[in-house]
Amino acid sequence: VQLQAFGGGLVQAGGSLRLSCAASGSIFSINTMGWYRQAPGKQRELVAAMTSGGTTQYVDSVKGRFTISGDTAKNTVALQMNSLKPEDTAVYYCNVDVLHYSGSSMNYWGKGTLVTVSS
């Protein structure tokens, strides 16, 4: 399974960015999909996640500003980021938990995409 992420970049505080991620490969279904981020000197943290049933969760610091959306039929997940703050600056990683045709589940990470928010 390969994950390809798009949409990172440089934006001023208060601006918006949209991250997209597409999963390809031997995928029977996707159990969960999400976005993590890692800022310099900090641990990777979960930003937002979504189950196949549509349940979402967000880290407190992005609630009301970020929205995760996904299409399990197309194996894509997006993160709309509004009202960006300098503290949102980080490398963002797409993550999916895949159910393979074999019946096994595995977790996959995409290569990170850098989001830089200037003050």
C-alpha positions as CSV (number, residue, x, y, z in Angstrom):
1,V,0.0,0.0,0.0
2,Q,1.3,3.4,-0.9
3,L,0.1,6.7,0.4
4,Q,0.6,9.9,-1.5
5,A,0.0,13.2,0.2
6,F,-0.4,16.6,-1.3
7,G,-1.1,20.2,-0.2
8,G,1.6,21.3,2.2
9,G,3.2,24.7,1.9
10,L,3.7,28.1,3.4
11,V,0.8,30.2,4.5
12,Q,0.3,33.3,6.7
13,A,-1.3,33.1,10.1
14,G,-5.1,33.1,9.6
15,G,-4.9,31.4,6.3
16,S,-6.0,28.0,5.1
17,L,-4.5,24.9,3.5
18,R,-6.0,21.6,2.4
19,L,-4.0,18.4,2.7
20,S,-5.0,15.4,0.6
21,C,-3.9,11.8,0.8
22,A,-4.6,8.9,-1.6
23,A,-4.0,5.3,-0.7
24,S,-3.3,2.8,-3.5
25,G,-2.6,-0.9,-3.6
26,S,-4.1,-4.1,-2.3
27,I,-6.9,-2.6,-0.2
28,F,-10.1,-4.4,0.7
29,S,-11.3,-1.6,2.9
30,I,-10.0,1.1,5.2
31,N,-10.7,0.9,8.9
32,T,-9.5,4.3,9.9
33,M,-7.7,7.2,8.3
34,G,-6.0,10.2,9.9
35,W,-3.5,12.9,10.0
36,Y,-0.6,13.2,12.4
37,R,1.9,16.0,12.8
38,Q,5.4,16.4,14.2
39,A,6.8,19.8,15.0
40,P,10.5,20.3,15.5
41,G,11.6,19.0,18.8
42,K,8.2,17.5,19.6
43,Q,6.7,14.1,19.4
44,R,4.3,13.1,16.7
45,E,0.7,13.7,17.6
46,L,-2.6,12.8,16.2
47,V,-4.3,15.8,14.7
48,A,-7.5,14.2,13.4
49,A,-8.8,10.8,12.6
50,M,-11.9,9.3,11.0
51,T,-13.3,5.8,11.1
52,S,-15.0,4.0,8.2
53,G,-18.3,4.7,10.0
54,G,-17.7,8.4,9.9
55,T,-16.7,9.0,13.5
56,T,-14.2,11.7,13.8
57,Q,-11.8,12.9,16.5
58,Y,-9.6,15.9,16.8
59,V,-6.8,17.1,19.1
60,D,-8.1,19.9,21.2
61,S,-5.8,22.5,19.7
62,V,-7.4,22.2,16.2
63,K,-11.1,21.7,17.1
64,G,-13.2,24.2,15.3
65,R,-10.5,25.0,12.8
66,F,-9.6,21.7,11.1
67,T,-12.0,19.3,9.4
68,I,-11.1,15.8,8.3
69,S,-13.0,14.1,5.5
70,G,-12.6,10.9,3.8
71,D,-13.9,8.7,1.0
72,T,-13.4,5.1,1.8
73,A,-14.6,4.1,-1.7
74,K,-11.9,6.1,-3.3
75,N,-9.4,5.5,-0.4
76,T,-8.8,9.2,0.1
77,V,-8.6,11.4,3.1
78,A,-8.3,15.2,3.3
79,L,-7.7,17.7,6.1
80,Q,-9.0,21.2,5.7
81,M,-7.1,23.6,7.9
82,N,-8.5,27.0,8.5
83,S,-7.4,29.8,10.8
84,L,-3.9,28.5,10.8
85,K,-1.6,29.5,13.6
86,P,2.2,29.5,13.7
87,E,2.0,26.7,16.2
88,D,0.4,24.5,13.5
89,T,3.8,24.5,11.8
90,A,4.9,20.9,11.4
91,V,5.4,18.0,9.1
92,Y,2.0,16.4,8.6
93,Y,1.7,12.7,8.0
94,C,-1.2,10.7,6.5
95,N,-2.0,7.4,8.2
96,V,-4.4,4.7,7.3
97,D,-5.3,1.4,8.8
98,V,-6.0,-1.0,6.0
99,L,-7.9,-4.3,5.9
100,H,-6.3,-6.5,3.2
101,Y,-8.1,-9.1,1.1
102,S,-6.1,-11.7,3.2
103,G,-8.1,-10.6,6.3
104,S,-5.1,-9.0,7.9
105,S,-5.0,-5.4,8.9
106,M,-1.9,-3.2,8.7
107,N,-1.1,0.4,9.4
108,Y,0.6,2.6,6.8
109,W,2.3,6.0,6.9
110,G,2.7,8.4,4.1
111,K,5.7,10.6,3.6
112,G,5.3,13.8,5.4
113,T,4.3,17.1,3.9
114,L,5.5,20.3,5.5
115,V,3.1,23.0,6.6
116,T,4.7,26.3,7.6
117,V,2.6,29.1,9.1
118,S,4.2,32.4,9.3
119,S,3.2,35.0,11.9
